[in-house]
Structures are given as structure tokens and as C-alpha cells.
Amino acid sequence: MRGDARAPACQTCHGESDKHLKGNTDGKGRPAPDFVFKKGAYAASDDRERAGQCLTCHKGEARNNWDGGQHQVAGIACNDCHKVHRPADNVLSKATQTEVCFTCHKEQRADVHKISTHPIDIGKVVCSDCHNPHGSTGPKLVKKNSVNETCYQCHAEKRGPFLFEHRPAVEDCTNCHTPHGSNVAPLLKFRPPMMCQQCHDGTHASASPAGPNVAGAQGGLTSAPSRNLVGRACMNCHSQIHGSNSPAGGYFQR
Amino acid sequence: MKIHIQELKLSTLAVAVAGALASMASMAAYADDQEAAALKTPKSTVEVGASNVNGTSARLGEYNGYNKSGNYFVGGMNIRGGDAYGDNGGTMRWSLVGTDLGLTTRALGGTVSDQGRWNLGVYYDELRHNLSDTYQTPYRGTMGGNTWTLPPGFGIVGNTTTMTNAQKAALQNVDINSTRKNTGLSAGLNLNAQWGIKFDFNRLDQTGAKLMGFGAAGIGGASGEFVSILPSPTNYKTDTVNLALNYMGEKGNASASYYGSYFHNAYDRITFQTFAGANNMQTMSTPPDNNLHQFNLAGGYQLLAKTKLAGNVSYSRNTQDQGYVVDPLMFVAASTAAGNTMTSANALVVTKHADIKVTDQTFKNLGLTAGYKYDLRDNRTASNIYNFHAISGGNDANYPNTPLSIKKSQIELAGDYRVYKDQTLRLAYTRDDISRYCNQYAVGVLYPAGTNCVVATKSKEDKVEGGYRFKALDSLVVRLGYSYGVRKTDFDTNARAAFLSTNGGNGALGFPGQNGGDYQGFHTLLDANRNQQVIKASANWELNDKFSVGLGGRFTDDRYSTTWGMQNGNTWSLNLDGAYRYSDTGTVTAYVTQQHLERTMTDLQRAAFQAATGASGTAVAVPSGATWTDKLKNSDVTVGLGLRHTGLVGGKVDIAGDLSYSMSRSDYNNQLNYATLTTGGLNCAANIILSCGATPDIKITTIQFKLAGTYMIDKKSKVALRYLLQHIDGSDYYYNGYQLGYSPTQVMPTNQQLGNGTIKVISASYIYTF
């Protein structure tokens, strides 16, 4: 097997390693190579040294923000996630990528087992679809400049610009949604109407506090339940909650 | 069903558990020889077989394609070749990869590349999102279509809990699902050692529908606020293009790129017939066609030996000029309001982004970072007064659209100091500033010139962060982190953020322009002044080459400074992981994660409290000044067990198993403090009201068990058996109000169900390796 002229040989990554190549010259065993990527016979090199070796060649736009990025400052190096001697690198395959990321991101691992999730568990949406682990100009290492730009890659129907905009949706999708998994579909942080009441106390909101009546007759309510409170609650009527392009859509009802 | 037999020998669990923080030396060494051989001569595989599903469940087959009982084809391939492999001396590689070919999760792709010169790839990726197989509706139409009518003679329903037998009989099942198909092409060409071009194109086709509320307008003889939950079509097409010119030099790199995203909706409206009033046809808008054109310049430069500069600027235009679709029953056509004469929003949002970051590691033990980011969402859409009805038939609106512009900046300063060889201390400071405004805001009687369109005009947040990381005994890594953030917001109490005509509810105590009349002292969760503390800690210990354990946790505490609204909240989580390699060919893993969320909000009760239903006719007068609180508790436990064992039965059998258990529970507890009620002695706990007390727990348990095994017949042939069990057991009051006989009187029941049950899938396949 061969690669092009840039293809590395052992010393490209592990350093000149003169002492290592000379072998056991002093009876104390063969010295370590200059750069050791995995703990084994020798202690692993410092994370900056390991990453530095990789970045000698693998520099460029996608890794421009590695230095100072969350993973770099956490002491993570490239080979902590990538396996370079294998024909298939788990983190580069959608089918196996999450196994690698969940090594550290354990709350996200738990989230994907909740009832409302992106198709993460089956490998159809994976971490790198939204995040750039090598550093990003956006928050939370999202791939694009903002959370919304990242979400709009797949959810362009939410992008608008709508005639009537809903401010939380415009500012940040994660104001209402939690993308890795939720107990409240669809990926909501809280159950409406309580979620809506966190920002709205006018008109309906403070007039009808949602108590056990949200469960309707099955929950013991002897009057008919309110369409403001059960099921989709506010969104039974205000269904265009991401924004409306109807000239009659100012209440997000059209 | 994703268990990757072919990964068994590559110690998946060593990755999954030890991962970044530890390694399993001897296992890795064992794998290295095989890996090197596989690199030189890759193995290709073709898999064919069949699977059987024992039941039907949209919920349990939500994404995996096993939503219906029956038999499915199992097919996949991973074929690789090219003269770069073996001893041919070339640099060409190609691959053809297909997965789940018999399911609605199928994917197929191919690549060919001449390393260092060019590459080309094509792919197809499909996914069906199954949303409901219990949904019922009396409406006739096509799931994915945009017209929903009632059957002839259906008549009028004034109360959905007392429909006639004929009307009940009209309810029919409609499976609800939405399918996405991604088809794409990627290509790259290295012009020389410094310059290269990259191109990506993706077409996302979406079909099907999602359920959405359709409220009937009560104008022109119709009855308002009658709600039908109907399939809203997702007949979308999104084309995405990326074209980049990249430069790579000795000391720096640069990239100039164009990103385009073009969204098209096949339907500009949905028409539906109301089941009340005059059975008239009404119109719902749909997401409009829109385009995004973004230009990016990004680069990095080595200023000094250990000092780097990275930066990026972006400019984008997001346009939307779809013609308005007017619902005559909601639009006040005769109005002289300026907006009512418009035919399109002609919306334009210009987005600008710039960032620059300098990192320095001149001093061996000190890493410094300084960064600045700037983001502008400049909404140049015109603002006009629009005159339209609410679906209730009342609350006519005569207010402007609020094209929101947002300006953000962030400063980051950070330092990482290596106190000792394996000890690192981090200190960081970030400052975020946000301004919100409208470039232009329509002027009217109630919106005098100079009126602000947004209440929270400016926000700023200062955050300091500290972290400490140390390694001990060459096998224990401990991380500690703490951050403290203070967010402060400027509020314009004279702002009139639309919704002006419906502000009566809170009377003199309300701000007329805030969210439809927020009480004075109420600030939204997103804006309220906040102090936030976050504590993180973790320890990962590799006791020996067989056993590793990790313990970690996070605690967040939020305190809000607002009279009404969110008061406080906290979240915490705890994780415990362990992995044990009991032999060179076997590993077991286990983990448990506990997550907890709690938050409390409070508000001022409106003076006249109407019982939970207008239909009950029971009104309860609540003393002015009464308050209510709402407390949410969310608790989740997730447990996982895993097993990998290779080389059984003389090296012929590999097995892998994963079990996950998740139990989530959410409850909201609402308390009203009013002391006395004046109507019939009722209080909030009376069954006719039930507006205080705890909501029933939303309690959902999911179990997933995967077991897979392969038997090697000979060097080229394997048989794979896979078993999948999925189970859901839960209760969620969400669905109560959509059941026939139990719905609100003005909501058409849908029979949507949570989807409790168990589904088993068994698969058998033959894998040929060459």
C-alpha cells in the first residue's frame, strides 16, 4: 500500500527518535520514541505534543480554531478520538461515531435514550453533523457561526425570514428545544403551556395556571378540559410558533 | 439494528469507556498487527439476509425502519479497492458502501479518489420518521397533501365530546410519517501543493407530514377556536451548495467559500374545512420559499513560532419574497392598514459575522487565548401595520410586524498554566453583549415614532471560569471546573412589541407592549437578570490494564432577579462508568447516569380567574394580588450494560450485546395562594377547576436490548444473527385531551397514543468477505 508524496512514515509522526532506533544501548531497555501516542510500553506524550504532531500536516480551515477551543483546553489530543492505524476510524463513521463522543459526553449519551430524540441512536444524525470537534467560531462547537445557522442546514423551513417572527425562535432554537433528547416531544425543554409561561404572562398565561387540569377528565377534572392547556396547549391554536408568513399570522395562528 | 460485528476485534468498548482518558495497551497491541494488515489489504463485504418484526409500532420504529410487523430484506455492502492497496504502487482508491438497503433507513454511497490529487463521491441517504400509527381524523385528504375536507354530510360539531354516531364512524386511521432523502455529490481537486478546490452539493427531499393544530376562525358566520389536529405536509426541497477555494502555505492557510441554501415548499397553503360554524374552507400558511447566500473568508496564520492567529468573516443574505396567501376569514381586507395592501413581505435578513482569535504558547507552561466575535442579524424587512382577526373572532389586531435585528459581540480571554508536569490550571473570562432593535418600525396611532419593537433592548453577560486538571499515578485524571456568570438586561418599559390590542387582561398592572401585557415586574426567562454558577468535576481512573472506572458530575444553579417570572432553577447530573476486560477477547462495561432539573416560577394572578374551561361556565373571582407558583422537577436515570466477546468456539464466534434502560419523570406542581374564593366555595383544588396541585407525572421508561453474534463458516463466510428488543412503558397526560369523549369540547379528538409496547426484531444474514 502506498499514498501520495505527503503520506507519512513512522518518523513523520513519532519524531526522529534516534535513541529509540539505536535500541537498548545501555541495558535499560529501548528508549521511547520522541512522540508516543498511546500509553503502553512507554508513557504517552503530552497532549499538546501529540496534537502538534498531527497538526503539522492536518492544518487548515476546519482546524484553525483548535487552539483555544474546548477540546484543546480540556487536554484532548487527536488520537484520543482518532485511530490512525486502522482501516476504519470509528469517529469518522456515522455508524460508530457517537460511541467515541459519548466516552466523555455522558449526559448526551443518556439523552439519546429518551423518548424524543434526533435519530442519533441509529446513526442518521451524528455529533459531527452539528458540531466541529476541532474548534468552531460558534457556541458549543457548532459547525456554523450560530446555533440557528447550524439547525437551518436541515430545517431550512424554519429559517424564513417570516413576516411575523417569534423572537426566541429567531435568537436561538435551543431556547425551547434541547437537541440531544427530551422527555417532552418534540425535543422540548419543558411541557407547554408551562414552557410558554416562562416568557408570557399576559392574556391567557397568567389567567389560567396549568395545574392537574392539564390531564383532563382522565386526571379527575369534572369540567371539560381547556384547549389552552391540554395536548399541544398554546400550540393547539398558535401552531405557527416558529413564525408566520401570513398577513393574518401575527398571533401565529395562521 | 446497529451492532457492529466487524468492530468487535477493535475493542469498541475500549474506545467507548476508556477513550480519550485512558487506553488499553495490550488490547491495542493485539489489534495493531491486524490493523496494519487491514490497512494494506482492506476486506470487502457483502451482506444479504432477512429480518422479522413481530409487531407494529410507529413509536418503537420511529426511526429504525422497523415500524410495521413483517419481513424485511437485510442488505449491505462495503467494497473497497484501488491500486493504492497491496503492492500495486498506485494512489487510487474507490469504495462502494451500502447499509440497511431493505429498510427506510437505507443509504448507498460511492467514492473514488486519487490521493493528493482529486476525489469524488456520491451518496443517497434515506430516513423515514414515523410519528403516529394511531392518529384518527374524520377529514379526508392525502397524508402529505394540502387539502383536508370533511366527508359529505358530516355536518357540524358543536361539541366534540358529543358527536353523533355517524360523525364518530367517520374517524379513520391515518399513518403519519415524514421521509427525508438526501442525495449528494462531493468533489475535491488539489491544483497543486498549496491550492485546492472543494465542492459539495446536497438535495434534501422531504415528503409526508407532521401533525399541527388548525384553529378555525370565527368570522363570517363561522365559529372560532375550533381546533383540528391535521397532517401538515412537509413537501420540501432544500438544495445546499458549498464551493471553497483553499490555500495552504507554510505559515498560514486561507479559504474563500460560498455556501448556498435554497428552500422550496411545494405548497404555499393548506386548506381545511372547519367542523363547526358554516363548515367553510379556511387557509393556513406554510413555511415560505427562501434562499440563503453566504460568503466566507477564513484563515489562520503563524504570527510567531508559538503564536497563531485565526479569523473568519462571513456575509450572508437570507431572502424571502413569497406572495402572501390571504385567508379571507382572518384578514380584514377592507382595512386601510398599510400591511393589508402588501403582497409579500419581501423579507431580507443580512447576517454578518467576524471573529478573530490569537493563541500563544511562547512560554512552555502557559497557553494564552484572546478572541473577539461579532455577529449581526440585520433584518431589513419592512414593518407595516397589519389588520387581521384572531381565530376567536375577537381581539382584532391592528399592529405591525417586528423585523428583529440583533447585534452580538463576545470577548474571550483565557490562560492555561501548567503548574506542574501533569497539573493544569485554567482561568477564563468572557463578556457577551447583545443589542436588539428594529431598523424600522411602523408608525401608527398606538405606535408613535420612536417606539421600540422589543422590550429587552440590551443584554450583557460577564462570566469567569476556572478549571484545574491533574493526573496522578499515570492512571488517574481529575478535572474540576467552576464558572460564575452575571447577566444583566436593559428593559424599555415603553416598548410596544406588537400584541397591543390584547393587553387588557392585566389592566393597569400590565405593561401594554410587553408580550401581550406582561405584568409589571415580569421578565421573561430569556431576559431576566441572572446569576449562574456551574460546577463540574470528573475523575477517570485506570486501575490496571483490565479495569477502569469514571465518575463525573455537573451542577448548575440559576438565580433570577425578577419579581414575576422565573425565580430560580438548578440542574445536576452524575455519571458512573466502568469497564472490565476479563480476557484478551472479552470486555464488559456498565454505566449509570442520573440527571435532575428543577426550576420555580411565580406570577401574579389575573384579577378575574376563569375556571379551566369556558364551557363549564364557572367563574371564580380571585382577590387582586393573588399569586401562583409553578415548580418543575425532572428526573432521569439511564443505565447501560455492554458485552463484547470475540473468538469463542475456537475463534469462530463473536458476540456483542448492549442493554440500555432509561426512566424519565417530569412533574409540574402548581400552587395558587388565594385564600378565599367567592363563587360557590370553590377553590383551585376543586375537581371542576384543578388548577392547583401537581400534574400527573410524565413518566416514561424505555428499554433497548441488542444482541448480535457472528459465526465464521470459513475465512470468507460468516453468518450473523441479530436480536433487537425495544420496550416503552409510560404515561403522559399529553394524550388525554385528544381521546374521543375526553377532548376539549372544541378540539377534534385524534386518538394519538404514547405507544407503549414491546417490539422484537430478529435478523439472520450471510456475510461474504473478499
Interface residues (C-beta under 8 A of the other chain):
Chain A: M1 R2 G3 D4 A5 R6 A7 K38 K39 G40 A41 A43 A44 R48 K59 G60 E61 N64 N65 D67 G68 V73 A74 G75 I76 D80 C81 K83 H85 R86 P87 N90 A95 T96 E99 V100 F102 T103 C104 K106 E107 R109 A110 H113 K114 I115 P119 D121 I122 G123 K124 T137 N145 S146 E149 Y152 Q153 C154 A156 E157 K158 R159 G160 P161 F162 L163 F164 E165 R167 P168 V170 E171 N175 N183 V184 A185 F190 R191 M194 Q197 Q198 C199 H200 D201 G202 T203 A205 S206 A207 S208 P209 A210 G211 P212 N213 V214 A215 G216 A217 Q218 G219 G220 L221 T222 S223 A224 P225 S226 R227 L229 V230 G231 R232 M235 N236 C237 H238 S239 Q240 H242 S244 N245 S246 P247 A248 G249 G250 Y251 Q253 R254
Chain B: K2 H4 E7 L10 T12 V15 A16 V17 A18 G19 A20 L21 A22 S23 A25 S26 A28 A29 A31 D32 E35 A36 A38 L39 K40 T41 P42 R59 E62 Y63 N64 A84 Y85 G86 D87 G89 G90 T91 T99 T105 Q115 G116 R117 D125 L127 H129 T161 L204 M212 G213 F214 G215 A217 E225 V227 I229 T234 Y236 T238 T240 A244 N246 M248 N253 S255 S261 F263 N265 T283 M284 S285 P287 P288 N290 L292 A298 G299 G300 K308 A310 N312 S314 N318 Q320 Q322 Y324 V325 V326 D327 M330 F331 G339 N340 M342 A345 A347 L348 V349 T351 H353 D355 K357 T359 Q361 G367 T369 G371 K373 D375 R377 N379 T381 Y386 F388 H389 A390 I391 N395 A397 Y399 N401 T402 P403 L404 I406 E412 A414 D416 T424 R426 R436 V454 G467 R469 D474 R479 A498 F499 T502 N503 G505 N506 G510 Q514 N515 G516 G517 D518 Y519 F522 T524 L525 L526 G552 R554 W564 G565 M566 S573 N575 D577 Y591 T593 Q595 M601 D603 L604 Q605 R606 F609 Q610 A611 A612 T613 G614 A615 S616 T618 W628 D630 L632 N634 D636 T638 G640 S660 S662 S664 R665 S666 Y668 N670 L672 C684 N687 I688 I689 L690 S691 C692 G693 A694 T695 P696 I698 I700 T702 Q704 I728 G730 Y733 Y734 Y735 N736 G737 Y738 Q739 Y742 S743 P744 T745 Q746 V747
